[in-house]
C-alpha cells in the first residue's frame, strides 16, 4: 500500500496552515489553452506512440494504471527527437499524463525494466492524486516559492527534499507494481550508465560498501537521490516496510548542517537558539541594557525564563549535532560574552563554563582563539583569567541553570 512519506505530509500541513497562500494555489487550475500549447509543442519535437500500433507500451501502461488505481487517467507516451540523453519524464496537465522518453532508453531496457520506469513515472501522478490532490498543491507552492529569486535558502532546501522524497516514493510505486526490486534497480543503473546488462544484487552490495565506509553518507542530489541511495532505499522498504523509514530519512536528510536547513530545521534551530540564550543569560548580572538589546536583535520578543534548566535531552541533542551547528552555537556565546565591555571577563568566563556544560567547549576555544587573535599561550592565560573572574560572581539559587 502506497502512502505519502512523512516529509510530504509535513510540507502539506505547513502550507495548509497558511490559508491565503493555500487557497491561491488550490484555486489555480490548468487552462485548456496551456494543455493545447503543450501538446502542440510535443507533437513538433517527438514521435507519439499510438495505442493501436505500439501496444507494447500501452499494455504496460494499462497494467500500471490498474495496480495504482489510475484507471481513468488518460496517458500518452512520446519519444523525444534530437537528444541522446537517456531519460524518462512525465507532465501532468489538466488531468492528463504525458510521458516523454529521450535517447535509446526503450531499446536499452527489457520488458520488466520498461515496466518499472513507466510505473515510476505514473507514480508521480499517484502522489498528486492522494489526499484529494493536496500533495500536488503543496508541490506547486514550495516549487514556486523556492524558484523566486528573493526566497530564503531554507525554502530551496525544502523544495529539494520534497523532490528527493518524491523520487523515493515513485521508486516504491514501481516496486509495488512489479512486486520486486530487481528491475527497478537495474533500470536506474542502465539509464545512468548506458550499460545493456546490469546485476541489481551486485549493485546493492556496492551500495552497502559505500555505507560501510561511512554510515553517515547522505544524498547531495538536487532533483534525484544518487542511484546507490535509491537502490538501497527501495530495497529497505521492500524488505522492512515502515520500519525502514529512519534509515531512509538519514540517507536523504542526514544531520542538520547550518547551510542546508529546510524550513522545519530552521525553526528547530531557532527554538534551540532561544533556549540556549535563555539559559546562558539567566543570571541577573547578565541582563544589562547592551546584552538585552542584542538578545532582541535575535528575537524581537525575547523574554527571560527564570525556570530554564539544562537537561540531559538538550545536552545530548547538541552533542549529536553537526559540527557546523556547534560552531554556530559557539559564535552565539561569544557574541553575547563580548556584548557589554563593562562586564569585563565575567561573561567570557561564563561562556567557557557554559560551553563545557553543553559540550561545545572545543569549538568555543577554537573560535575564541581565532576571533581574539590569541596564541595558544595567550588563549590559556585568557581562559584562566576569565574563569577566575566568573568564579568570584555570586549567583543566587534562582539564577542556577542546573537541577
C-alpha positions in Angstrom: 0.0 0.0 0.0 1.4 3.3 -1.1 1.1 6.3 1.3 2.7 9.7 1.3 6.0 10.0 3.0 6.2 11.9 6.3 8.1 14.8 4.6 5.3 15.2 2.1 2.9 15.4 4.9 4.9 18.0 6.8 5.2 20.3 3.9 1.5 19.9 3.1 0.5 20.6 6.7 2.8 23.6 6.9 1.3 25.4 3.9 -2.3 24.4 4.6 -1.9 26.4 7.8 -1.2 29.4 5.6 -4.7 29.8 4.3 -4.2 32.7 1.9 -1.3 31.0 0.2 -3.0 27.6 0.1 -6.3 29.0 -1.3 -4.5 30.9 -4.0 -2.6 27.8 -5.3 -5.5 25.4 -4.7 -7.8 27.6 -6.7 -5.4 27.9 -9.6 -6.2 25.5 -12.4 -4.5 24.4 -15.6 -6.1 26.1 -18.6 -7.2 24.3 -21.7 -5.0 26.6 -23.8 -2.0 25.6 -21.7 -2.6 22.0 -22.4 -3.2 22.6 -26.1 0.0 24.6 -26.4 2.0 21.8 -24.6 0.6 19.1 -26.8 1.4 21.1 -29.9 4.9 21.5 -28.8 5.3 17.8 -28.0 4.0 16.9 -31.5 6.6 19.1 -33.1 9.5 17.6 -31.2 8.6 14.0 -30.6 7.2 10.8 -32.0 3.9 10.0 -30.4 3.3 6.3 -29.7 -0.1 5.1 -30.7 -2.0 2.5 -28.7 -3.1 0.6 -31.8 0.4 0.3 -33.4 2.6 0.3 -30.2 0.7 -1.9 -27.8 4.0 -3.0 -26.1 3.9 0.4 -24.4 0.2 0.8 -23.7 -0.3 -2.7 -22.4 2.2 -1.9 -19.7 0.5 1.4 -19.1 -2.8 -0.4 -18.5 -1.2 -2.8 -16.1 0.3 0.0 -14.1 -3.0 2.1 -14.1 -4.8 -0.9 -12.7 -2.3 -1.5 -9.9 -2.0 2.2 -9.0 -5.7 2.9 -9.1 -5.4 5.3 -12.0 -7.8 3.6 -14.4 -9.4 6.9 -15.5 -6.2 8.7 -16.2 -5.5 9.4 -19.9 -1.9 8.7 -20.7 0.1 9.4 -23.8 3.7 8.4 -24.4 6.2 10.1 -26.7 9.8 9.6 -27.9 11.8 12.9 -27.9 13.8 13.8 -31.0 17.3 15.3 -31.3 18.7 14.1 -28.0 20.9 11.2 -26.8 20.3 11.7 -23.1 18.7 8.6 -21.6 15.7 9.7 -19.6 12.0 9.5 -19.0 9.8 12.3 -17.6 6.2 13.0 -17.0 4.0 16.0 -17.2 0.5 16.2 -15.6 -1.7 18.8 -17.1 -5.5 19.2 -16.8 -5.8 15.6 -15.5 -3.8 14.2 -18.4 -0.4 12.5 -18.2 2.2 12.8 -20.9 5.3 10.6 -20.6 8.4 11.5 -22.7 11.3 9.1 -23.4 14.6 10.5 -24.6 17.6 8.7 -26.1 17.5 5.0 -26.7 16.2 4.1 -23.3 13.3 1.9 -24.7 15.8 -0.2 -26.6 18.1 -0.5 -23.6 15.5 -1.8 -21.1 14.0 -5.2 -21.1 10.2 -5.6 -20.6 10.3 -5.6 -16.8 12.7 -2.6 -16.6 10.5 -0.7 -19.0 7.5 -1.5 -16.8 9.5 -0.2 -13.8 10.3 3.1 -15.5 6.7 3.6 -16.7 5.4 2.7 -13.2 7.9 5.1 -11.6 6.7 8.0 -13.8 3.0 7.2 -13.3 3.5 7.0 -9.5 4.2 10.8 -9.7 0.6 11.1 -10.7 -0.5 8.7 -7.9 1.2 11.0 -5.4 -0.6 14.0 -6.9 -4.0 12.3 -6.5 -3.5 11.3 -2.9 -5.3 13.3 -0.1 -7.7 15.0 -2.5 -4.8 16.4 -4.6 -3.4 18.4 -1.6 0.1 17.0 -2.1 0.1 18.3 -5.7 -0.9 21.7 -4.4 1.9 21.6 -1.8 4.4 20.6 -4.5 3.4 23.7 -6.6 3.6 26.0 -3.6 7.1 25.0 -2.4 8.4 24.9 -6.0 7.1 28.4 -6.8 8.5 29.9 -3.6 11.9 28.2 -4.0 12.2 29.4 -7.6 11.6 33.0 -6.6 15.0 34.9 -6.6 14.3 36.5 -3.2 13.4 33.4 -1.3 15.3 32.2 1.7 17.7 29.3 1.2 15.5 27.2 3.6 12.7 27.2 1.0 15.1 26.0 -1.7 16.2 23.2 0.6 12.7 22.3 1.5 11.8 22.1 -2.2 14.9 20.0 -2.8 14.0 17.5 -0.1 10.4 17.4 -1.3 11.6 16.4 -4.8 14.0 13.8 -3.4 11.4 12.1 -1.3 9.1 12.2 -4.3 11.6 10.1 -6.2 11.8 7.7 -3.3 8.0 7.4 -3.3 7.9 6.8 -7.0 10.5 4.0 -6.8 8.2 2.4 -4.3 5.4 2.6 -6.8 7.5 0.8 -9.4 8.4 -1.8 -6.8 4.8 -2.3 -5.9 3.7 -2.8 -9.5 6.4 -5.4 -10.2 6.4 -7.0 -6.7 10.2 -6.9 -6.6 13.1 -4.5 -6.7 15.5 -6.1 -9.3 14.1 -4.4 -12.4 13.6 -1.1 -10.5 17.3 -1.0 -9.6 18.7 -2.3 -12.9 16.6 0.3 -14.9 18.1 3.0 -12.7 21.7 1.8 -13.4 21.1 1.2 -17.1 19.6 4.6 -17.6 22.5 6.4 -15.9 25.3 4.3 -17.3 24.1 3.2 -20.7 25.0 -0.5 -19.9 22.9 -3.1 -21.6 23.4 -5.6 -18.7 23.3 -4.9 -15.0 23.2 -7.2 -12.0 21.0 -5.5 -9.3 22.2 -7.7 -6.5 25.8 -6.7 -7.2 24.8 -3.1 -7.3 23.1 -3.4 -3.9 26.4 -4.9 -2.5 28.2 -1.9 -4.0 25.8 0.5 -2.2 26.3 -1.3 1.1 30.1 -0.9 0.7 29.6 2.8 0.5 27.6 2.9 3.8 30.1 0.5 5.4 32.8 3.0 4.8 30.7 6.0 6.0 27.4 5.3 7.7 26.6 9.0 7.7 26.5 9.2 3.9 23.6 11.2 2.6 22.5 12.4 -0.7 23.8 15.5 -2.4 21.2 15.3 -5.2 19.3 18.3 -6.4 16.3 16.6 -8.0 17.1 12.9 -7.7 19.0 11.0 -5.0 22.1 9.1 -6.2 21.3 5.7 -7.6 23.1 3.8 -4.8 20.8 5.6 -2.3 17.7 5.0 -4.3 18.6 1.3 -4.7 19.3 0.9 -1.0 16.1 2.8 -0.1 13.7 0.8 -2.3 15.3 -2.5 -1.1 15.0 -1.5 2.6 11.4 -0.5 2.0 10.6 -3.7 0.1 12.1 -5.8 3.0 11.0 -3.8 6.1 8.2 -1.5 5.1 7.6 1.4 7.5 10.4 0.1 9.7 12.8 1.3 7.0 11.8 5.0 7.4 14.5 6.0 9.8 17.3 4.6 7.7 15.9 6.2 4.5 15.4 9.6 6.2 19.0 9.5 7.3 20.1 8.9 3.7 18.1 11.8 2.4 18.4 14.4 5.2 21.2 13.2 7.4 22.5 15.5 10.1 21.4 19.2 10.1 24.1 21.4 8.6 24.0 25.1 9.1 24.0 25.9 5.4 21.4 23.2 4.5 18.5 23.9 6.8 15.0 23.4 5.4 12.1 25.4 6.9 11.5 22.8 9.6 15.1 22.5 10.8 15.4 26.3 10.6 12.6 26.5 13.1 14.1 23.9 15.3 17.4 25.8 15.3 15.6 29.0 16.1 14.0 27.3 19.1 17.3 25.8 20.2 18.9 29.3 19.9 16.3 30.8 22.1 16.6 28.0 24.7 20.4 28.4 24.8 20.2 32.2 25.2 17.6 31.9 28.0 20.0 29.5 29.8 23.2 31.5 29.1 21.7 34.9 30.0 19.8 33.6 33.1 21.9 35.4 35.8 20.6 38.9 36.7 24.0 40.5 36.4 24.0 39.5 32.7 20.8 41.4 31.9 22.4 44.7 31.1 21.0 47.2 28.5 23.5 46.2 25.9 23.0 42.5 26.3 19.2 42.8 26.4 19.4 44.9 23.2 21.5 42.2 21.4 19.1 39.5 22.6 16.2 41.4 21.0 18.1 41.7 17.7 18.0 37.9 17.6 14.4 37.7 18.9 12.3 40.8 19.0 10.0 39.1 21.5 12.9 37.7 23.6 12.0 37.1 27.2 13.9 35.8 30.2 13.0 32.4 31.5 13.8 32.1 35.2 12.7 28.5 35.2 15.1 27.4 32.4 17.4 24.5 33.3 19.9 22.4 31.4 18.7 18.9 30.9 20.1 15.7 29.5 18.0 15.9 26.4 19.4 19.3 25.5 23.0 18.3 26.1 22.5 15.0 24.1 20.8 16.9 21.2 23.7 19.4 20.9 26.4 16.8 21.3 24.9 14.8 18.4 24.5 17.9 16.2 26.6 18.6 13.1 29.9 20.4 13.7 28.5 23.5 11.8 25.7 23.8 14.4 28.1 23.5 17.3 30.3 26.2 15.7 27.2 28.4 15.3 26.3 28.0 19.0 29.9 28.8 20.0 29.7 32.0 18.0 26.4 32.8 19.7 28.0 32.5 23.1 31.0 34.6 22.0 28.7 37.3 20.6 27.0 37.7 24.0 30.1 37.2 26.0 31.7 40.3 24.3 28.5 42.4 24.1 29.0 44.6 27.1 32.6 45.6 27.8 31.6 46.9 31.3 31.2 43.3 32.4 34.9 42.7 31.6 35.9 39.0 31.8 32.9 37.7 33.6 30.7 36.8 30.6 33.6 35.1 28.7 34.3 33.1 31.9 30.6 32.1 32.0 30.7 31.3 28.3 33.7 28.9 28.8 31.9 27.1 31.6 28.6 27.0 29.7 30.3 25.7 26.6 31.7 22.9 28.7 28.3 22.0 30.0 26.7 21.8 26.6 29.7 20.0 25.1 30.9 22.6 22.6 34.0 23.8 24.5 36.4 22.6 21.8 34.5 24.7 19.2 34.3 27.7 21.6 38.1 27.6 22.3 38.9 27.4 18.6 36.6 30.4 17.8 37.8 32.4 20.9 41.4 31.9 19.7 40.6 32.9 16.2 38.4 35.9 16.8 40.6 37.4 19.6 43.8 36.5 17.6 45.3 34.7 20.6 48.3 32.3 20.6 48.0 29.1 22.4 49.7 30.6 25.4 47.6 33.7 25.4 44.5 31.6 25.0 45.3 29.7 28.1 46.0 32.9 30.1 42.8 34.4 28.9 40.8 31.3 29.8 42.3 31.2 33.3 41.6 34.9 33.9 38.0 34.7 32.6 37.2 31.6 34.6 38.7 33.2 37.7 36.6 36.3 37.2 33.4 34.3 36.7 34.1 32.1 39.8 34.0 35.2 42.0 30.5 36.1 40.9 27.8 35.1 43.5 24.7 33.8 41.8 21.5 33.2 43.9 19.6 29.9 43.7 17.1 31.3 41.2 19.9 32.0 38.7 21.2 28.5 38.6 20.8 26.5 35.3 21.3 23.0 36.8 19.0 20.9 38.9 
